[in-house]
Amino acid sequence: MSTNVSEERLNRALTAFLRQELQAPATAITDFLDIIIEDASRGPRYHLLPDLERMRTASHRLNAFVKDLVQDTSSIRQHGEPFEEFYRGLRHDLRTPLNAIKGYSELLIEDMEDDGEINVRDDLKKLKESADQLLGQIDSMVALAQQEEADHQDDRQQQLGIVADVLRTLQPLDASDALRVSVHSSRVLVVDDNAANRDVLARRLTREGHQVVTATNGPAALELVAAQEFDLVLLDLIMPEMSGFEFLTHFRKTNRGRRTPVIVWSGKDLTDSERAELRSSASAITRKSEQADELVHEIQSILRAPGALTTQFKER
């Protein structure tokens, strides 16, 4: 395999890795901050807003950088640049806004320790956990580069396998709360192994008046849909134990599954065959890089449509 072809394939693998492991969590952090700021604005917490706005500015900077990186990795990594050097620079540029978010979170949490605002403090702790997760994933990329340098004599194709291994082995946020229920009108099941994604979506949808149940993986979701009726399922594709594709295969064989709309919400780059498979089993596909408000609008649109399962397939 020529060096140019190998470099191009490795850059494509790197872009897919960054989109799945960085872009979605970075977007979730911004969405989470928007909720915290909205809550602080309504209560006796105005003194928190300056620091929260600084955190939001840092999150926007992080998202802008990740978006540019995902769109064109080659414009940031110079041709032939050693991967260890590239990752170190990338680590610095990504950690700078994340460290700001983490630092302000820690200060605010400390200031509120003797304070009665438990909800805001707990949300800040979850935000800090999300930042820690993302920092850990960035550090994992540095470890990936060091391994690549140690195995420099191996074929370039092996590097693609290393990237794929990191994708499989990176762990999501530890979430002991496999299920979280809020009581409102339409019943929506959110299936995602990322705790920040689940929490942000559950809170957004609850504010829209829906009853939201969350599951951390496919098997837990299958148990829920077997025991309860849902108006809609919001499904991630890349999850441990059982992928979103496997969940759909099992779910669509049941009576409830044949009549319940499913929105796929994922950062995965879909192949033509995967897209064709989802066209026959999902009502819509929305990328995780989309703003939360756009996803909520898509959910509302499908829930309002009569016979939502058979509505025209839509992809964003």
ABEGO torsion letter per residue (X at the ends): XBAAAAAAAAAAAAAAAAAAAAAAAAAAAAAAAAAAAAAAAABAAAAAAAAAAAAAAAAAAAAAAAAAAAABAAAABBBGBBAAAAAAAAAAAAAAAAAAAAAAAAAAAAAAAABABAAAAAAAAAAAAAAAAAAAAAAAAAAAAAAAAAAAABBAAAAAAAAAAAAAABBBBBBABABBBBBBBBBBBBBBABAAAAAAAAAAAAAAGBBBBBBABAAAAAAAAAABBBABBBBBABBBGBBAAAAAAAAAABAAAAABBBBBBBABBBBAAAAAAAAAABABBBBAABBAAAAAAAAAAAAABBGAAABBBBBX
